[in-house]
Amino acid sequence: MSRNVSRLAVLVLAGAAAPGLAQILNGSFETGLAYSGGPNIFLAGTPSPWAATNLTPDLYDNTGTDGWNIGGIPAYDNMFKGMVACQGDRFIGFAASPAFGGFNESFAQTTAPLNSGQAYTLSACMAVDDLGKAIPYGGPYSGRGEVDVLLNGNLIGTFSQNTASLTWESRSITFIAPNSLPATFEFVAQLDPNTTHASYMALDDIHLLPAPGACSLFGLTGLAAARRRRR
């Protein structure tokens, strides 16, 4: 391999290793005011830059400063009572139910543009309260639902249902960025896929990172092209 091709390979690898500008901000919901007048089940508890896209996801704050504390939501029969955030002090709870004609709460954030063709991994902590609470508010929530993840309105993966109640579990999906446009990531609550029972889930510690191995893949592709041109 010539010295020029070697230098090009280093440049290609370095360029591929550099992540895109896109990142999830406030992925643990730790900053920003959620409820200006105190927690309210009829208002969305989505601190900036998050925004509710359907109905009113709930913010939990273990400190009790801005959101429902570890005592749970009284109107929901203390949904997520005793639950401690996966990271920091806050997390978001949201529901899917066949009640009232069916509803799927959701929230979203728009990031800077992705790198087109780059593989990314989106990860989060996920929990469920399936103890049959909150009958007047879409319950009883007795299912272990899923969370669909949408990118600019298109489904890119699903966080599968939890295996245990009131327990944080890690979830992740990997996808290829289809273009270099600003990216809106939306999280949509879904019913229990096995029973279609109403489900109330929680998400916390949401991260977006270039997928492991993507750098070497793009680097080798660039290196092969350079060697062909050299010949």
Sequence and secondary structure as in RCSB ss.txt:
>XXXX:A:sequence
MSRNVSRLAVLVLAGAAAPGLAQILNGSFETGLAYSGGPNIFLAGTPSPWAATNLTPDLYDNTGTDGWNIGGIPA
YDNMFKGMVACQGDRFIGFAASPAFGGFNESFAQTTAPLNSGQAYTLSACMAVDDLGKAIPYGGPYSGRGEVDVL
LNGNLIGTFSQNTASLTWESRSITFIAPNSLPATFEFVAQLDPNTTHASYMALDDIHLLPAPGACSLFGLTGLAA
ARRRRR
>XXXX:A:secstr
  HHHHHHHHHHHHHHHS  S   SSTT  SS S TTS  TTS    TT EEEES  EEEETTSSSSB TT BGG
GTSBTTT   SSTTEEEEEEEESGGG EE EEEEEEEE  TT EEEEEEEEEE  S B GGGT  B B  EEEEE
ETTEEEEEE   SSTT  EEEEEEEE  SSSEEEEEEEEE  TTT   EEEEEEEEEEEE TTHHHHHHHHHHHH
HHHHH 
